[in-house]
Amino acid sequence: MVILLPVLGVGFQSLAQLTFKNLDADLVVQQGRTESALPETMGLMIPYSAQLIAEKNWNSLRTIEGVTEVMGTVLLWNFSPGKFFSVSGIPLQSAIENENETTNPENLIGPAIVKEWLIKGRMPKAGKYEALVERHYGAFYNLKPGKTIAIGSATFTITGIVDIQKGSQIASAKFFLDINEARQLVKMEDGHVNQLFLRVSDPSKADVAKVSIQKIIPNSSVVSADSFLTLLGTLSRLTGQFQQVTTSVAAVLALLLLIIFLRGAMGERQRKAAVFRAIGCSRKHVRKQLSAEAAFQGFFGGTLGVLLTWLATLGLSTLKFSLPNGLQKSNDPAAFLGSQYVAPAVEANLPLSIDPVLWLTAPIATAIICGILGWWLAAHRLKGTPWGKIRS
């Protein structure tokens, strides 16, 4: 357990971080309001859980200690009979400039890195009413480069197809277009956004940044990789968020079990030790022998423990977990609109592995611990005369 719990903790943390892995972002911010059971009108709308954030507010996030990059985007929902799709408005000009290598690629985070997902066609141009379509959605509705799609009051030409990489689903959408064109579709003021992606210099500063963000943007939800640990179950929280506590408890229990086991082993060896004493072996010599035997047992037990942990990781690595397709608090709108298209589930295996160094350090560590315990317990077992031990 002492070995398995840290391995599980790292595995669950890696799984939770997978939703952010390919976005180059550490935090996602949205501002919600009271949800409605059904959309009030058909057509384009701003999601219930992603309301508008003024430019002066989200620009203030750049002053928070540890925050190195802030990227604002516009997320829209489009409702029509039997069909639902989401639209992501991104700073398209920045993405195009990055494509031409005139800006630092590290400045792009969140869905603004959509160029890396492009598998067919080209990037759209700002102001030309062009868009990218997600691969599965495009295949379902036969949307290819050159075809057009009506989004709100405008018609967009498909210029490319994107395949959203695993680890980027948190920023997924069916269509990607210029952020200013997205604002125009819902008559949004310039500079306003409803989804923010932040990068922090040090993951340890994320919790402090969350508190500062919620002060600047009231009623905001700040999501990080740790937020998704709660979606993976109680075990993931215990081994992920409270890894040090659970590992320490397991270590104490393991130590107590070792003491109980070695006390029993010393009891079995007590008569033999008395015989050695009776034939002339010194107390110190017998104590060393018992300690060496305990150390060997510890080495064997440590090796067996790593082997069993390795076998357990092979089995647990086959477990599949569903990853979130987005941040919306509402149920998928497509469900209650009877949409023909249903987004494919995104699943990932629990990434578990054992550090090769552990195969050596764990047996050595248990051998040393058992050797010390054996030396200590042997001193108590060797008290008294050997003849008394033999007679008893």
N, C-alpha and C positions, 0 to 999 in steps of 0.2 A: 504493500500500500504506500509506503514511503516513496518508492520509485514511481509507482503508477499515478499517484495523485498529481505530482508536478507535470508528468507527461500529458495527462488529461487536461490540466490547466492550460498548458501551452497550446494544446490542440484546439480547445474551445476558443481561446483568445485569437488564434490564427483564423478560425472559422468565422468569428465575429468580424475580424478585420478584413475578411475577404470582400465584404460589401463596399469597403473603401479602397481596396488594394489598388485598383487601376484608375482611381480618380485623382490621385495626388492630393487628396483633401483629408482632413482629420475631423472636421465638424460640419454639420449641415444644420442650417437655421431656417425655421418657418414660423410664421405668426398665424395662429388659428383663431377661429371664432366658433360660436355655437353651431353645430352641424344641423343640417336639414335632412329629413329622411329621403326626400326626392328633390331633384333639381327644380328650381322655380320656373325656369324657362328652358326651351330647347335651344340648341346652338352653343356657341362658345361661352364659357364662364370661367371665373376664377375659382379654384378648388376651395372648399370650405376650410380646410386646414392649412391653406397657404395664401393668406391674405396679404395685401399690399404693404410694403415697407418703404418708407420715404428714403430718398437718396441721402439726405443729411444724417439719417439714423444709421443706415448700414455703412456709410463711409466712416462713421465714428468708431466702428469696430476695428479699424486699422490702428487705432491708438491703444488698443488693449495689449498689455504686456504678453509677449510670446506669440502673438498673431503676426504672421509674416506675409500672408496673402489673403485677399477677400475677393470673391467673384460672385456677382449677382446675375441671376437668370430669371426668366419668366416662364412659369408653368401654367398651362391652360387645359381645361377639359372641353371637349366638343361632344355634344349630345345631338343625335338625330335618330329617327325611328329605326330600331333594330341595329344601331351602330353607335359605338363609343370609341373615341381615341383621344390620346393626350398629345399635347404640343409643347415643345420646349423651345423657348426663344433664347438664343445664346449670343454673346458678343461676337458676331460673325466676322467682323472686320479684323478683330484680334486674331481669330483662328486663321484667317487667310494670310495675314501678315506673318504669323508663325510658320505657315506653310512655305512662305517665301524666305524664311529664316532672317527676317528683319527685326524680330523681337526675341526675347529670351523665352524658350519653350517652357521654362519652369514657372512662368507667370500664368500659364493656363492651367486651371484646375476644374474639377467638376465636369459637366457635359460640354464645356468649351473645348475639351480635348477630343471632340467627336471626329476630327480628322484622322485620328489613329484607328478609328473603327470603320473607316471607309473601305469597302471591299469592291465597289463597282461605281463607275461614273466619276464625277468631280464634286468639289465643294461648291455650294451655292454662292452667289454674289449678293452682297447687301444691296437693297433697293431694287432688285430685279424680280422679286416675288418668286424665289426659288427655294426648294426645300429638299431635305434628305428624308428617306423613309427607312424604318426599321425592317430588317430582312424578313422576319416571319410574317409581319403584317403586310409587307409589300407582296410577298409570295401568295398570301391568302386572297388579296384583292387584285392581283396581277398588276401591281404598280411598278413600272420600270422607268429608267431614265428616259426622259422625253415625254412621258405621260403627264397629265394635269390632274389636280385634286382641288376641290373647293373646300376651303377652310374659312368658316365665317363668311364674310362678304367679299373675300378675295379668292382668286384662283392662282394656285402655285404650280410651277413646273418642277417635276421631280428631276433632280440632276445627279443623284447618287443613292446608293444603298449602303446602309451601315449595319454591321454585326456587333451588337453591344457585348463587349467582353465580359466574361464571368468576373465578378468583382466590381462591376460598374452598374449593376441593376438598380441601385439606389437613385441613379440619375436617368433612368430609362424613360423613353417616350416613343411614341409611334412616328412623330415627325419632328425634325429639327430645322429651325429657320432663324432668320436674323431677329435679334431681340427687339429692335425698333419696329419691325413689321408685326411682331407679336403684340407689342404695346398698342399699335394702331388698330388691331383687330378688336380690342375690347376698350378702346378709348382710354388707355392708361397714360398717365402723365409721364413725361420724359424723366428718366432717372429712377422711376419706381421699379421695384422687383418684388418677387414673392418667394424666392428661394435663394439662399446664400450658402456658398461653400467656402470654408475657411481652412487654412493650413497653419499649424502651430509649429514653432521651432523645436519644442520638446514635448513629447506626449504627456510628461508629468505635469505640464502647465495647462492641460486641457480642462481639468475640473475648475481651476481658478478662472479660466477664460469663460467657461459656461456661466458662472455667477455674474461676471461683468456683462456678458451679452444680454442676460435676462433683465439686468438693470437698465440697459440702453433701449432694449426692445421688449416692452412688457408683453406678457401672455405669449411669449415665444417658446417654441420647443427646440431644444438644442440636442441633436443626436450625434453620438459618437459610436465607435466600435463597441464600447462597453455597454451601450444601450441595447444592443442586440443579444447580449448574453442572457437577458431576461426572457427572450423569445425561445431560447434553446433549452429551457428547463432548469429545475433546481440544481441538478448535478453540475451544470455548466457554471452557475453562479458560485457554487461552493468551491469548485476547482479553479475557476477563472478569477473572479473578483476577490475571493478570500483564500487564495492559494497558499499564502504563508501560514494562515491560521490552521487550515485543514491539514497541511503538511506537518506542522508542529505537533498538532494533536496526534496524528498518525505516528510520528516519531516517538512521542512519549509512550503511546500504547505499545509500539514495537519494542521499546526498551524494557518495559515491564514484562512483556512476554518472553524476552530474552532472559531476563533474570529468573523468571519462573522456570523456564526450560533448563537453564544451566544449574539451578539449584537441584532440580530433579536428577540431572546428569551427574552432578557431584555426589549426590546421595547414592547413586548406583555404583560410583567409583570409590566410595569411602572405604569399603573393606579391602579392596585391592591396594589402595594407598596405605592402609594400615599394615598390610603384608610387606610392602616395600620398606616402610619404616622399621619393621621388625627385623628385616634381614640386613639392616645397616644403612639404608639410604637416609640422607639428611632431610629434614623438614623442607629446606629450601629447594632441594633437588626434586622432591615429590611435587612441591607447589609449582615449580617450573613445568614439570611434565603435564600436570593437570591444566595449567594455563595454555600450554601449547596445543593440547587436545581440543580445548575450547576454541582457540583461534582457528584450528583446522575446520572444526564444525562451522564456525562463523564464515570462513571463506567459502566452504561448500554451500552453505545456506544462502550467502550473498549471490553466488553464481546462479543457483537455482532460482532465486528471486528475480534476477534480471531476465533469465530465460522465460520464466512464467509471464513476466511483464511484457516481454517481446511478443509472446504468443497472444497475450490479451490485446495488444495494440493491433496485431494482424486482424483479429476478429472485430474489434471496435472500429477499425478503419473502414469497414464495409458499411457502417451505418450512414445513412443519407439524411441530411437535414435540409429543409426548405429555406431558401434565402428570400428576403423580402424583395418585391419588385418595385418598391417605391416607399415613400414616407407618408402616404395619405392615411389619415386616421379612419376615414370612412371605408365601408366595404367597397369592393370593386364596383364602380357604377355600371359596368357592363353586365353585372349579374342581374340587377333589378330592371335593366332596360331590355333584357333578352338579346344582347348583342350576339351576332353570329360568330364573331371572332373571339376566341379566348386565348389569352397570352399563355404560352407554354410555361409550365412550372420550372423554376430554377432551383436545382438541387446541387448539393456538394457533399462529398464524403468528409468525414471527420479526419483532418490531417494529423496523424500521429506518427511519431518517430522517436527512436531512442538514440541518444548521443553515443557514438562508438566508444568514447572514453569511459562511459558508464560501465561497460563490460569489465573494465579493470578496476576503476575506483570503488565501485560498490562492493565487490568481494573483499578488496583490501580494507575498506572502512569497516565492514562487519567483522573481519578477522581481528582487527585491532581492538574494536569494542568488546568482542567476545573474549579476547585474550586478557584484557584489563579486568573484565568482570570475573573471568575464571581465576585470575590471580587473587582477586579480592575474596571470592567465595571459598577458594581453597584454604585460605588462612583460617576461616571459621570452621571448616570441616576437619582440619588437622589438629585442632585443639585436643588436649588430653593425651593419654598413653595409647600406643598402638595396640597393646594387648586388650585393653578395654573395648576398643573398636572391633577387634577380631571376635571376642567373646559375644558381643552384642549382635 
